[in-house]
C-alpha cells in the first residue's frame, strides 16, 4: 500500500489502485483524517482467471500549486523486525509536522491520538 502511494505520488498521479483489506482501509482512513489523501473508495475487479476481488482506489492530494503533500513515507515495522512503542517512547514525527500510524489494541490510529489516549502499539509507518 505505502509503496504504491509513494510511487504514484512521485510521478504526480491523481489516483492509485491497491488490493483491498480491512487493515489497508484503516490506514487510509487515518491518512484521510490527517489530510494526506483526499479520499479512497472500493470497487470490484475481475482478474484474468475470472476471479472477483475488491480494489481500493486512493485519490492523492496535492497543494494549490501542485506541490506534493506527502514528502516521505517511511516504513517502520516490517515482517523481519516489528517495532513496538509505548506511550513514553512514542516521539513526534518531524517535530509534529508529520504523523506516525500505529496499530493498537483500540484499532489503527495516528500517534497524536495514541498519545491523547495514553496507549502504545506497533508503529507501522511515518509520513511527512
Secondary structure, DSSP 4 states (H G I P E B T S, - for coil): -HHHHHHHHHTT-SEEEEE--HHHHHHHHHHHHHTSEEEEEEEEEE-TTS-EEEEEEEEE-B-TTS-BS---EEE---SSS--EE-TTT-PPGGGGTSEEEEEETTEEEEHHHHHHHT--EEEEEEE-
